[in-house]
């Protein structure tokens, strides 16, 4: 079952999937059978194994319990500080919003009620009480004393 060079890119994709553990059992069996017949694919597989080993040397050692505890404490401290800062910022924004609301309502009230009531003075027809008061005030003072 010798494969030609034209099929090599196809097999390289399948070999890569098998190498990464990403293929089905049926595909894995086909790739293993191909590896028996293809020295090029076996060489590619060996190259990938060496690369994986080299890359594993670059990986840091697993963190110990003490390191993990320090990292957790630093994270919690940082998180607490961030929550405090956000809380303080929200209080400041709330204060600013309250001040703007009070100023805005004051301005609105001033323009709609205070200013409008001083500019809109209308004369009305004198009522009976107003006419009676006017009549009493227009009488001569001597006559009021006699009554």
C-alpha positions as CSV (number, residue, x, y, z in Angstrom):
1,X,0.0,0.0,0.0
2,X,2.5,2.5,-1.2
3,X,1.3,6.1,-1.4
4,X,2.4,8.6,-4.0
5,X,3.8,12.0,-3.2
6,X,0.6,13.6,-4.5
7,X,-1.3,12.2,-1.5
8,X,1.3,13.3,1.0
9,X,-0.4,16.6,2.0
10,X,-3.6,14.7,2.6
11,X,-1.7,12.2,4.8
12,X,0.1,15.0,6.6
13,X,-3.2,16.5,7.8
14,X,-4.4,13.1,8.9
15,X,-1.1,12.3,10.5
16,X,-1.2,15.6,12.4
17,X,-4.8,14.9,13.6
18,X,-3.6,11.4,14.8
19,X,-0.5,12.9,16.5
20,X,-2.7,15.4,18.4
21,X,-5.3,12.7,19.3
22,X,-8.0,14.3,17.3
23,X,-9.2,11.5,15.0
24,X,-11.6,8.6,15.3
25,X,-10.6,5.0,15.9
26,X,-11.1,4.2,12.3
27,X,-9.0,7.1,11.1
28,X,-6.3,6.1,13.7
29,X,-6.2,2.6,12.3
30,X,-5.8,3.9,8.7
31,X,-3.0,6.3,9.8
32,X,-1.1,3.5,11.6
33,X,-1.4,1.3,8.5
34,X,-0.1,4.2,6.4
35,X,2.9,4.7,8.8
36,X,3.9,1.1,8.2
37,X,4.3,1.8,4.4
38,X,5.5,5.5,4.4
39,X,9.0,6.3,5.5
40,X,8.3,10.0,4.8
41,X,5.3,10.1,7.2
42,X,7.4,8.2,9.9
43,X,10.1,10.8,9.5
44,X,7.6,13.7,9.8
45,X,6.1,12.0,12.9
46,X,9.7,11.7,14.4
47,X,10.3,15.4,13.7
48,X,7.1,16.4,15.5
49,X,8.0,14.2,18.5
50,X,11.4,15.9,18.7
51,X,9.7,19.3,18.5
52,X,7.2,18.4,21.2
53,X,10.1,17.3,23.5
54,X,11.9,20.6,22.8
55,X,8.9,22.6,23.5
56,X,8.2,20.7,26.8
57,X,11.6,21.9,28.0
58,X,10.4,25.5,27.7
59,X,7.4,24.8,29.9
60,X,7.8,26.1,33.5
61,X,7.6,23.7,36.3
62,X,4.2,23.3,37.9
63,X,3.5,25.7,40.7
64,X,3.7,24.4,44.3
65,X,1.1,24.9,46.9
66,X,3.0,27.8,48.5
67,X,3.2,29.6,45.2
68,X,-0.4,29.0,44.5
69,X,-1.4,30.3,47.9
70,X,0.7,33.5,47.3
71,X,-0.9,34.0,43.9
72,X,-4.4,33.5,45.4
73,X,-3.7,36.1,48.1
74,X,-2.3,38.6,45.6
75,X,-5.3,38.1,43.4
76,X,-7.7,38.6,46.3
77,X,-5.8,41.7,47.5
78,X,-5.9,43.1,44.0
79,X,-9.6,42.2,43.6
80,X,-10.4,43.9,46.9
81,X,-8.5,47.0,45.9
82,X,-10.3,47.1,42.5
83,X,-13.7,46.7,44.2
84,X,-12.9,49.5,46.6
85,X,-11.9,51.8,43.7
86,X,-15.0,51.0,41.8
87,X,-17.1,51.6,44.8
88,X,-15.5,54.9,45.5
89,X,-15.9,56.0,41.9
90,X,-19.6,55.0,42.0
91,X,-20.1,57.1,45.1
92,X,-18.5,60.1,43.4
93,X,-20.7,59.6,40.3
94,X,-23.8,59.3,42.5
95,X,-22.9,62.6,44.3
96,X,-22.3,64.3,40.9
97,X,-25.6,63.0,39.6
98,X,-27.4,64.2,42.7
99,X,-25.9,67.7,42.4
100,X,-26.8,67.9,38.7
101,X,-30.3,66.8,39.5
102,X,-30.8,69.4,42.2
103,X,-29.3,72.2,40.0
104,X,-31.4,71.1,37.0
105,X,-34.6,71.0,39.1
106,X,-33.8,74.4,40.6
107,X,-33.2,75.9,37.2
108,X,-36.4,74.3,35.9
109,X,-38.5,75.5,38.9
110,X,-37.0,79.0,38.6
111,X,-37.8,79.3,34.9
112,X,-41.3,77.8,35.1
113,X,-42.7,79.2,38.3
114,X,-40.8,82.1,39.8
115,X,-40.0,83.9,36.6
116,X,-43.3,83.2,35.0
117,X,-45.4,84.4,37.9
118,X,-43.6,87.7,38.2
119,X,-44.0,88.5,34.5
120,X,-47.7,87.5,34.1
121,X,-49.7,90.1,36.1
122,X,-53.3,90.4,34.8
123,X,-55.9,92.9,35.8
124,X,-59.2,91.5,36.8
125,X,-62.7,93.0,37.1
126,X,-63.4,94.5,40.5
127,X,-65.5,92.3,42.7
128,X,-68.4,93.4,44.9
129,X,-66.1,93.4,47.9
130,X,-63.5,95.5,46.1
131,X,-66.3,98.0,45.1
132,X,-67.6,98.1,48.7
133,X,-64.2,98.9,50.0
134,X,-63.7,101.5,47.3
135,X,-67.0,103.1,48.2
136,X,-66.1,103.2,51.9
137,X,-62.7,104.7,51.2
138,X,-64.1,107.4,48.9
139,X,-66.7,108.7,51.5
140,X,-65.7,111.8,53.3
141,X,-64.2,111.2,56.7
142,X,-66.6,113.3,58.6
143,X,-69.6,111.3,57.5
144,X,-68.0,108.0,58.7
145,X,-67.6,109.5,62.2
146,X,-71.3,110.4,62.3
147,X,-72.5,106.8,61.6
